[in-house]
């Protein structure tokens, strides 16, 4: 699998055998969803997609100091903690420190608490 986008604002049509694109101008995207290595050095990879997914997950949960809102009161504290930890793993500054999307899915789907 070759990553082809890191944020929908970077989307462009690539040929079936094309896995590298030179994107000189990004329009309509929010830079905070772009991995640091793409934003700074124009380098993207599978881990760039993971960064963007993590940033999106954090945004989706809301920008609040609370771990959960009232609508999630029935969600076990351990589950909320797991989701936050997985989101934070996805937005690590260095791509090598981020999990793969398969690892993210595995962590989110697991029935046990994976963090100490």
Secondary structure, 3 states (H helix, E strand, C coil): CCCCCCCHHHCCCCCCCCCCCCCCCCCCCCHHHCCHHHHHHCCCCHHHHHHHHHHHHHHHCCCCCCCCCHHHCCCCHHHHHHHHHHHHHHCCCCHHHCCCHHHHHHHHHCCCCCCC
